[in-house]
Amino acid sequence: MHALKIVFAGTPPFAAQHLETLLNTSHEVIGVYTQPDRVAGRGKQLQQSAVKSVAIMHGLPVFQPASLRSPEEQQILAALNPDVMIVVAYGLLLPQEVLDIPKFGCINVHASLLPRWRGAAPIERALLAGDRETGVTIMQMDKGLDTGAMLYKLSVDISDIDDRQTLEDKLAAVGRVGLVHCLENLEAMRSNAQTQDDSLSTYARKLEKSESLIDWSQNASSVNRRIRGGIGRTPAYSFLQGERIRLLHAQPHTTPTNLSPGTIVQASKECLSIACLDSILDVTMLQMPGKNALHISEILNSRRELFAAGQRFTDTEAPAT
């Protein structure tokens, strides 16, 4: 395939990695779209996206419309005269008028094996569901939500220790390779695109903050998936004597227990053992309110009484009775 003029659209670090890869090919990135800067962090400072940071570093034109539905914004995009628009975790739906602008349409890199996990949070939902496999699908976009014809799919295994960040890294690695392969063979890929089977689709809705609250009445493996799925974005948490504590790393095992779910079985320098449904979760990394994440051994140096055996984690700020 000859060198293509590409407009790139994306926002988070996952997308930024794909943009960096494109900049190391013979193709020309002529413009970058990303979401508007957002207020974030404790200081409530305006922060630019990871994609914008990469674009500025390489001197690329950056566009940050709140929407692409207005004729004015569509005219700006059309004036760039792109051969193709590459979309990776952009966060905005593209109307048909935008999909029709590039010569070869809009190509999306999606972090799941479509039609499973269409939607905003495919990595988290795969982990929470206990999937053993996921992957990347590169598709020709249509006006639906991740419903376009599939150009290329690459699979990755999900290990028992993968969390949201490690799995995202795996998917970014194969996605970047797959994207370059598709661009080098774009016309052939488009000619052989496969229609998705809608009857097999599942929806990966964005995680709500309420889902981060741990339900100790589940078994230890389910609770651990909640912890793994929240790493780096929606940390799992629970309450202990009214304190909101984040749980960041754990290991489930099937040792039976008759203790009430959420009860601390024992606390040692190795781990904090907590009763779940017919099983126990060994937690090694915690984050106390307003503090940095620490290993349980460090926290016990100053808060041993809080984590004494018999204390119970709850789903409310009210201390367990």
PyMOL commands that set and color helices and strands:
alter all, ss='L'
color gray80, all
select helices_A, chain A and resi 13-22+50-57+71-80+96-99+122-128+164-184+186-191+198-200+209-212+220-230+296-303
alter helices_A, ss='H'
color red, helices_A
select strands_A, chain A and resi 5-10+28-33+38-40+45-47+62-63+84-88+106-110+133-140+150-157+236-240+243-253+264-267+272-276+279-287+293-295+313-314
alter strands_A, ss='S'
color yellow, strands_A
deselect
rebuild
show_as cartoon
